[in-house]
Structures are given as C-alpha cells and as structure tokens.
Amino acid sequence: MRVEDLREQEAVVEAVLFTMGQSVEVRQLAAALEVSEKEAAEAAERLRERYDSEERGMQILRLEDSYQMSTRSKFYSNLIKVAATPKKQVLTDVVMETLAIIAYKQPVTKADIEKIRGVKSDHAVNRLIEYNLVYEAGRMDAPGRPALFATTEEFLRRFGVSSTGDLPEMNVEQREEIKSEVEEELNLKLDGEVRPLDDDALAALASAESGEEDGVASGQEEPGAVTHDQPETEKNASEENPERDFVTEANDQIGYNTEGNDTEITQEEERHEMRRY
C-alpha cells in the first residue's frame, strides 16, 4: 500500500476519534475505513506512535479493543487555568484494596471479594461503580445468580494501562513475604497461590510433622540434656499428694509449727475447763 494511502487511513482514524470524543472500537474504525479490523488496528497504532514521537499535546490511548484520543496528563496544570477543575475522586485504602481484588480476579462476585478481605465490601463496591471504575459484568450461573464485577475502560485510562494483561505481577519474593505475614497473622497454612490449605493438605502436613516429632522422641536423649534422679520414696510421696511439698516448704519459711500449735490450743482448753469448776 502506498504511503499516501497509509497517511489517509491515519487521518480518517484521527477524525473519527476526535469527533467521537470517547473510546471507539476497532470494528467501528474498520467500518469507517472500509477495511478489515486488522488494517484498522494497524492504522490506529501508526497514528498513536506518531503522536508519541512528535510529543503532541494529544495522545491516542489503546483500551483493550478500542482507541481514544485524549490530552496528555502532564498538561493538566495548564488546562485547569482555562477549564473547570474536575471533581476529584478520593480512593481510600479500603476502596483501593477492593479495586485491586476485582482487577486481578475479574469477573468476581461480591462474596468472593468479602472472603478475601474478611469484611463486608458493599460500600467499597458501590463507590467503585459510582466512580465508573467497576461495572456489573453479568451473573454467575449459581444459586441466587450473584452479580459478577469487572473493571471498566475508565479504570484502564486512570491507571495508564492498555489492558488488564498489562497490570504488574507480583514477584516471587513479594509473594513469599506476604504469604509468611498472612500465615503468622491468621495462623493458617497457605499454598503457593496464597490460599488456605484444604483439610486433606492440612492432615498430610500434620502427619509429616508428627512423624518428625516421633523420630526425635524414639531416639536417644538430646546432647547436653540434664536429668536428675529422684529417690523412689520422695517420688511416690509427691505423686500421692502433689500439694505436700508446697505446704511443707511454706511452713518452713514462715516458721509455722503444726504440732506446737495443737499443744497451745489443748492447754488453753484445759485452763478454760478449770475456770468452769
């Protein structure tokens, strides 16, 4: 195809994107160009690369299977001097946490979100829908037909990614660190996907640990272990009356003499009897 024809295709794509003012699907661009969707996507990509190389004030965004023309974010401070300041949408930690779960697990139900977070998430999900970052993508084929939630094009725009496949992945070190923290906090054993182990896996783990303990117990005493032999008579006395040693020791410390005390009580009773007569 001639260079002039390629340039004309880019001009048509530019005109369509400017006129629409929102994202335009590739199939719509193909209809405008009267070419295949593959050629339409190639024309849009050429236009996007040209805008980037010339560092224009406008840019072409690729959003999944759509394209959109928009201003560059670095000119925001210049734009608000002549345009109305858009209302800021505050994303709290709770909302961001919920959004991250939906972004990486989509489509996902509210019950699954709450299972991961451990708390109710109605408010966070509703706020994300209000901000147009999340939408109801359909219904699960299950009892009650719970709603499935997924991210929107606005989410891709706001976070500067072309598709959910471009979201950053967690490296192995971060995964292991989070796994250890969660296990310590919740006292759970997690698998490689940072999910609680099922009953069979826990039973196998407990059996393995029990086998290790039995191996240590059946062997000889550990090096450095100190044992003290106790006379048989003292051992039997302690077993029969476990409080005996404690009481005897306490009496010795405070000088308490049971026999002497009984004698004093007896003499006092005798003097009392003599006064009666």
Buried (B, 14 or more C-beta within 10 A) or exposed (E): EEEEEBBBBBEBBBEBBEEBEEBBBBEBBBEBBEBEBEBBBBBBBBBBEBBEEEEEEEBBBBBBEBBBBBBBEEEEEEBEEEEEEEEEEEBEEBBEBBBEBBBEBBBBBBBBBBEBBEEEBEEBBEBBBEBBBBBEBEEBEEEEEBBBBBBBBBBBBBBEBEEBEEEEEEEEEEBEEEBEEBBEEEEEEBEEEBEEBEEEEEEEEEEEEEEEEEEEEEEEEEEEEEEEEEEEEEEEEEEEEEEEEEEEEEEEEEEEEEEEEEEEEEEEEEEEEEEEE
